[in-house]
Protein backbone atom coordinates (compact mmCIF):
# COMPACT_ATOMS: atom_id res chain seq x y z
CA UNK A 1 0.00 0.00 0.00
CA UNK A 2 1.31 3.40 -1.00
CA UNK A 3 1.31 6.38 1.38
CA UNK A 4 1.26 8.91 -1.44
CA UNK A 5 -1.26 11.73 -1.45
CA UNK A 6 -1.76 13.38 -4.81
CA UNK A 7 -3.42 16.80 -4.86
CA UNK A 8 -3.80 18.01 -8.43
CA UNK A 9 -3.11 21.72 -7.89
CA UNK A 10 -2.04 23.94 -5.07
CA UNK A 11 -3.81 24.03 -1.75
CA UNK A 12 -3.03 26.77 0.73
CA UNK A 13 -4.87 25.31 3.66
CA UNK A 14 -5.96 21.81 4.48
CA UNK A 15 -8.20 21.34 7.49
CA UNK A 16 -6.63 19.86 10.57
CA UNK A 17 -9.23 17.09 10.59
CA UNK A 18 -8.26 15.99 7.10
CA UNK A 19 -4.55 16.05 7.94
CA UNK A 20 -5.21 14.07 11.11
CA UNK A 21 -7.24 11.52 9.16
CA UNK A 22 -4.62 11.16 6.45
CA UNK A 23 -1.86 10.86 9.04
CA UNK A 24 -3.53 8.26 11.27
CA UNK A 25 -5.56 6.24 8.80
CA UNK A 26 -4.13 3.15 7.18
CA UNK A 27 -6.93 3.13 4.63
CA UNK A 28 -6.53 4.29 1.08
CA UNK A 29 -8.00 7.76 0.56
CA UNK A 30 -9.22 8.52 -2.94
CA UNK A 31 -10.73 11.74 -4.18
CA UNK A 32 -12.77 11.20 -7.34
CA UNK A 33 -14.16 14.16 -9.30
CA UNK A 34 -13.66 16.52 -6.38
CA UNK A 35 -13.36 20.21 -7.14
CA UNK A 36 -11.01 21.96 -4.74
CA UNK A 37 -11.49 25.70 -4.66
CA UNK A 38 -8.54 27.85 -3.74
CA UNK A 39 -9.62 30.77 -1.59
CA UNK A 40 -7.33 33.75 -1.59
CA UNK A 41 -7.05 35.23 1.87
CA UNK A 42 -5.92 38.68 2.87
CA UNK A 43 -3.66 39.68 5.70
CA UNK A 44 -4.55 42.62 7.93
CA UNK A 45 -1.77 44.73 6.43
CA UNK A 46 -3.07 44.14 2.89
CA UNK A 47 -6.61 45.08 3.92
CA UNK A 48 -5.33 48.21 5.68
CA UNK A 49 -3.50 49.27 2.50
CA UNK A 50 -6.66 48.71 0.41
CA UNK A 51 -8.71 50.79 2.86
CA UNK A 52 -6.18 53.64 2.79
CA UNK A 53 -6.17 53.59 -1.03
CA UNK A 54 -9.98 53.87 -0.96
CA UNK A 55 -9.77 57.04 1.16
CA UNK A 56 -10.80 55.45 4.47
CA UNK A 57 -9.13 56.51 7.69
CA UNK A 58 -8.89 55.44 11.35
CA UNK A 59 -11.19 57.25 13.77
CA UNK A 60 -9.88 55.57 16.92
CA UNK A 61 -7.99 52.54 18.18
CA UNK A 62 -9.63 49.92 20.35
CA UNK A 63 -8.02 47.12 22.28
CA UNK A 64 -8.38 44.53 19.50
CA UNK A 65 -10.03 46.45 16.67
CA UNK A 66 -9.54 49.80 14.97
CA UNK A 67 -12.61 51.86 14.12
CA UNK A 68 -12.41 53.14 10.55
CA UNK A 69 -14.53 55.64 8.63
CA UNK A 70 -15.37 55.53 4.94
CA UNK A 71 -16.18 58.85 3.24
CA UNK A 72 -17.70 56.89 0.34
CA UNK A 73 -20.41 55.22 2.43
CA UNK A 74 -20.33 57.55 5.47
CA UNK A 75 -20.05 54.45 7.69
CA UNK A 76 -17.95 53.60 10.72
CA UNK A 77 -16.76 50.01 10.83
CA UNK A 78 -14.38 47.88 12.93
CA UNK A 79 -11.28 46.27 11.46
CA UNK A 80 -9.54 43.56 13.53
CA UNK A 81 -5.93 44.17 14.40
CA UNK A 82 -4.41 40.69 14.20
CA UNK A 83 -0.92 41.54 13.04
CA UNK A 84 0.31 39.13 10.38
CA UNK A 85 -2.68 36.77 10.67
CA UNK A 86 -5.08 36.25 7.82
CA UNK A 87 -8.57 37.74 7.93
CA UNK A 88 -11.46 35.31 7.40
CA UNK A 89 -13.07 35.66 3.96
CA UNK A 90 -16.50 36.64 5.35
CA UNK A 91 -15.01 39.33 7.58
CA UNK A 92 -12.99 40.71 4.67
CA UNK A 93 -16.09 40.81 2.47
CA UNK A 94 -18.10 42.60 5.15
CA UNK A 95 -15.40 45.21 5.76
CA UNK A 96 -15.04 45.89 2.03
CA UNK A 97 -18.80 46.27 1.67
CA UNK A 98 -18.95 48.77 4.55
CA UNK A 99 -15.98 50.66 3.10
CA UNK A 100 -17.51 50.80 -0.36
CA UNK A 101 -14.67 48.94 -2.04
C-alpha positions in Angstrom: 0.0 0.0 0.0 1.3 3.4 -1.0 1.3 6.4 1.4 1.3 8.9 -1.4 -1.3 11.7 -1.5 -1.8 13.4 -4.8 -3.4 16.8 -4.9 -3.8 18.0 -8.4 -3.1 21.7 -7.9 -2.0 23.9 -5.1 -3.8 24.0 -1.7 -3.0 26.8 0.7 -4.9 25.3 3.7 -6.0 21.8 4.5 -8.2 21.3 7.5 -6.6 19.9 10.6 -9.2 17.1 10.6 -8.3 16.0 7.1 -4.6 16.0 7.9 -5.2 14.1 11.1 -7.2 11.5 9.2 -4.6 11.2 6.4 -1.9 10.9 9.0 -3.5 8.3 11.3 -5.6 6.2 8.8 -4.1 3.1 7.2 -6.9 3.1 4.6 -6.5 4.3 1.1 -8.0 7.8 0.6 -9.2 8.5 -2.9 -10.7 11.7 -4.2 -12.8 11.2 -7.3 -14.2 14.2 -9.3 -13.7 16.5 -6.4 -13.4 20.2 -7.1 -11.0 22.0 -4.7 -11.5 25.7 -4.7 -8.5 27.8 -3.7 -9.6 30.8 -1.6 -7.3 33.7 -1.6 -7.1 35.2 1.9 -5.9 38.7 2.9 -3.7 39.7 5.7 -4.5 42.6 7.9 -1.8 44.7 6.4 -3.1 44.1 2.9 -6.6 45.1 3.9 -5.3 48.2 5.7 -3.5 49.3 2.5 -6.7 48.7 0.4 -8.7 50.8 2.9 -6.2 53.6 2.8 -6.2 53.6 -1.0 -10.0 53.9 -1.0 -9.8 57.0 1.2 -10.8 55.5 4.5 -9.1 56.5 7.7 -8.9 55.4 11.3 -11.2 57.2 13.8 -9.9 55.6 16.9 -8.0 52.5 18.2 -9.6 49.9 20.4 -8.0 47.1 22.3 -8.4 44.5 19.5 -10.0 46.5 16.7 -9.5 49.8 15.0 -12.6 51.9 14.1 -12.4 53.1 10.6 -14.5 55.6 8.6 -15.4 55.5 4.9 -16.2 58.9 3.2 -17.7 56.9 0.3 -20.4 55.2 2.4 -20.3 57.6 5.5 -20.1 54.5 7.7 -18.0 53.6 10.7 -16.8 50.0 10.8 -14.4 47.9 12.9 -11.3 46.3 11.5 -9.5 43.6 13.5 -5.9 44.2 14.4 -4.4 40.7 14.2 -0.9 41.5 13.0 0.3 39.1 10.4 -2.7 36.8 10.7 -5.1 36.2 7.8 -8.6 37.7 7.9 -11.5 35.3 7.4 -13.1 35.7 4.0 -16.5 36.6 5.4 -15.0 39.3 7.6 -13.0 40.7 4.7 -16.1 40.8 2.5 -18.1 42.6 5.2 -15.4 45.2 5.8 -15.0 45.9 2.0 -18.8 46.3 1.7 -19.0 48.8 4.5 -16.0 50.7 3.1 -17.5 50.8 -0.4 -14.7 48.9 -2.0 
